[in-house]
Amino acid sequence: MSGVSNDTFGPRSAIVIEVEGLGIEFAGTGGSVRVVDGVSFRIARGEVLALVGESGCGKSLTALSLLGLLPPGARMASGSIRFEGRELARLPPAELREIRGNRIAMVFQEPMTALNPVMTVGAQVAEALRLHAGLGRRAAWRRAAELLAGVGLPDPERRCREYPHQLSGGQRQRVMIAMAVACDPALLIADEPTTALDVTVQAQVFELLRKVTVQRGRSLLLITHDLGIVYENADRVAVMYAGRVVEEARRDALFARPLHPYTQMLLGAIPARSEPGERLAVIPGQVPPPVEWGEGCRFADRCPLAIAECRGERPGLREVDHGRRVACIRAPAAAVGGRTACASSSRAAAATNRLVVEELRVYFPVRDGLFGARLLVRAVDGVDLVVRAGETLALVGESGCGKTTVARAVVGLAPVTAGSIRVDGEEVAGRTCRHVKAVRRRVQMVFQDPASSLDPRMPVGQAIREGMEIHRIGRDAAERRERIAALLDRVGLPKASADRYPHEFSGGQRQRIGIARALAVEPELIICDEATSSLDVSVQAQMLNLLCDLQAERGLSYLFITHDLGVVRHVADRVAVMYLGELVEQGATREVLEAPLHPYTAALIAAVPRIGEGGRRRLVLAGDVPSPIEPPAGCRFHPRCPYAMERCGVEAPPWFGPPAGRRVRCWLHEA
Amino acid sequence: MGYVLNNAVVAALVLAGIAVGRAMRRSPHWRRAFAEIWRRRGARVSARVVAVYAAIALLDSVGWHPAVRDESGAIRRDTSGRIVRDARGLTALDALLTPWRTAREKTYSAPFATRQFVAEYVRGADGSLERTYPRLRYPRRHPLGTDRIGEDVFYQAMKGVRTGMLLGVFTTALVVPFALIVGLLAGYFGGWVDDVVQYLYTVLASIPAVLLVMAFMVLFGRGLVQLCVILGVTTWTGLCRVLRGETMKLRESEFVAAARAMCAPPLRILWRHIVPNVMHLVVITTVLGFSGRVLSEAALTYMGIGVGVDTYSWGRMINDARLELARDPVIWWKLAASFVAMVGLVLPANLLGDALRDALDPRLRSEPS
């Protein structure tokens, strides 16, 4: 992919940074806890190293320690960091400051919080230049405009005078990158740089990151949990688990034949790599917390290949064929077993319609400034959906396209401006709970963020019981207690969980509670609003398997709101693609994903990093989603569409195709 | 009359306190919170100090009217043969403090003094005028000295406890339910409810509090209950504003959305989800407000618009001390006594409030329980 030699590390002189036995400790009340334990890696000039791992594995702390920016309470307890031949750990603070920002720069995860909201972006970029490059006020400003132009911000002179909130998420991340590369650093660290961004924007950002680093002979350390991104962008990969690097290899080798059981199972958990209806490979249990890390292999308790020796001594990284390194005593011989099918999946959907949404419109009034005119945000603008009994419909689109608003309108959380929502034939749009309580029970929602969708001061059991009480399910307290215990058991939580509070659970466990809460009222349709997006890959796999089993057991229908096409491919029978408040394409999952008709669907699919298909993403959409306050005339996608014709800007296309089957709204497919 | 009203209030507060306590005992959440508090030494000590103050206040609220006796010790009767009773009455605290209550000196004396603080001219045996410091009637009896009319300062400070506690607790008891209900409704429902509430407290906040207190006291007479009511009127806005804002924030939270999607009625959401999540705010604001009210009683009485002249209070003591501080040598014990008594209540109350807040926030709790 880039100019790195075939050898794992390349010539020694080309090493930019070399981390050896890095250990980071957190000082706690009961002594210090080691959260990063003996991490070693090197990055050569012009190379992209991806540090991959699930949340809590210590990858972000490792990155921060390279900059000397460890959070309070954490300290580097052991090891060395050699950057361009100098030992950073022994450098006086003044010299470290000189290197930080100048020679090593960082792009953070959330560009909104990393930028100062009360400074114009030009001033912020210029400030970095004046501090590190010693430029004068005017020169710095001019250079800032050049840099912003260099990262592809349209109209940089004007953008310089704007504030962060006036930019879109993708534009803000571009500004962050401009600041980071202002002094042309030798090493750029990108910590989950696109987690907060949509896939189409994600592709743009990585394109840019590669342009400003690798293509100029600089190095990039990419911290991420997304293996698709790793596959597309990294030259070499280091997989971290519980504070240690467990496997390190060149990208192709790693994806072709992962050696460590953890890597194998992690790759197996990716929904995009599996067949629909198949159970995802699941890593049993959870990552042990740092206080429970003992000697021996930390993955042993979850590893299907573990033998007695695994628990004995700590396996070090040892070299196996051609500079690949793996920390497993059973590698490279052992391989984790294959996949199994979902519990007796009778996924043939019945003919009855559970949910019918027709011409749904949801407009929100907003005010333009303090005294400005009243404007309408057309969040949802004429959406038709049908979810049949026992099937899964995925509603796909980028953030801000209105897919969540559709979900909220269906469960009565968003006001319906016009249109109809029928559950089992009964109209619920515009009706309050008082009138349609019995119908509302049949549609439940699992929310995106498991942390905020559970009341922090309500024990889990009570949260699950609440719906039962409201809908009078279960005769008395004793029966409800029994049901709660059964539900907790079904979603894979211990019965004692009922008396605990949400903060005592991990993200995945909380999402299980969310599912148990929805199941408590015996619904027929569950709306999952990005229910698995905030979870790590292995936890997401557990969750998707659970949902899959529940569907088979109880004949549930799902409306899956997501932006992750990998998940869609795995779970959905049919897909509806949404863009700026409107549906643009509908059809069976396989047909839509394999032969998209609408250019937007095609762009979405192309923007997803694919593992094992060699090539890079093809079509990268330019620009951002326009404002839903003033949607473009004609076809809403035409300003970003590579195939736009004159007619597209004038006349909105109608549906082409049968109402219940495959259909698309695009003039390209007229007649 | 005032005393009867006060005692009715005390009885109501005690009953309310017992009811709230029993309700809390039933809730595992609060039981755990209190267990948590009890583990901290500072909070434990604070709770005991506040409990002692409360006990003193209660003792001072239980009383009777003893029969008046004449010099010979015989019970005095009026013309129709009924026993004449002391109009002012005697409380359990008075009875306990009898050694100090009855030990009247002529005028100022320093703590634990044997002689009077002020010199007097005494005609000696030879008929000449002699300037001496006369011996006290009860030497070494007064731990905090006596004041200008010879009353024991320790006794006064103790009598001030009830006034301070009643003010703090009763005003709080008036304010919290009102501010809670109004703040929650305004924050959750918004619209015209919010407009009305906001209008109300903006108007109230724009009138100087002192002026309002003064007008109210003129209208309804000076007294403890009146003072509590008007202090409640002037202070509910702070808590209400905080609760309104927090409710508006919580209303948009996902877990409230989840409850609404379950068809939970608004009152259930308010009671089950929002109230527990604002309780820590109520507690901390209440406890800090409690201290503030004890202190503002002192300030208002000092200005002459607080409790009546016949009520013992720390504010009155400070008011008296104003002139004493201007004397030379300075008479410091009355001010010091009221100061120590006040700090002794306010500081533990604040510490307790802090501990309570920490314990009530499960996210701050260190270990899973």
Contacts between the chains, C-beta under 8 A, distances in Angstrom:
chain1	res1	chain2	res2	distance
A	29	B	366	7.7
A	408	B	257	7.6
A	411	B	261	4.3
A	412	B	260	7.2
A	412	B	261	6.7
A	412	B	263	7.9
A	413	B	257	5.4
A	413	B	260	6.0
A	413	B	261	5.9
A	433	B	263	3.9
A	433	B	265	7.4
A	437	B	263	5.0
A	440	B	261	7.6
A	440	B	263	5.0
A	441	B	263	7.2
A	444	B	261	7.0
A	444	B	262	7.7
A	445	B	258	7.1
A	445	B	261	5.1
A	447	B	254	5.2
A	447	B	257	7.3
A	447	B	258	6.2
A	448	B	254	7.8
A	449	B	254	6.0
A	452	B	253	6.0
A	452	B	254	4.3
A	452	B	255	6.5
A	453	B	254	3.9
A	453	B	255	5.4
A	453	B	257	7.4
A	453	B	258	5.1
A	454	B	255	5.6
A	454	B	258	7.7
A	455	B	255	4.4
A	455	B	259	7.8
A	455	B	272	7.9
A	455	B	273	5.2
A	455	B	276	7.5
A	455	B	277	7.1
A	456	B	255	7.8
A	456	B	277	7.0
A	456	B	362	6.1
A	456	B	363	6.2
A	457	B	29	6.9
A	457	B	276	4.2
A	457	B	277	5.5
A	457	B	279	7.9
A	457	B	362	6.4
A	458	B	272	7.2
A	458	B	273	7.0
A	458	B	276	7.0
A	459	B	28	7.6
A	459	B	29	7.8
A	466	B	259	6.7
A	466	B	262	6.3
A	466	B	264	6.6
A	466	B	272	7.1
A	467	B	262	4.5
A	470	B	262	5.6
A	470	B	263	5.6
A	470	B	264	5.6
A	470	B	265	8.0
A	470	B	268	7.5
A	471	B	262	7.7
A	471	B	263	7.2
A	499	B	28	7.3
A	500	B	368	7.1
A	501	B	362	5.1
A	503	B	362	5.7
A	503	B	363	5.6
A	504	B	368	4.4
A	514	B	258	7.8
A	517	B	258	7.2
A	521	B	262	6.9
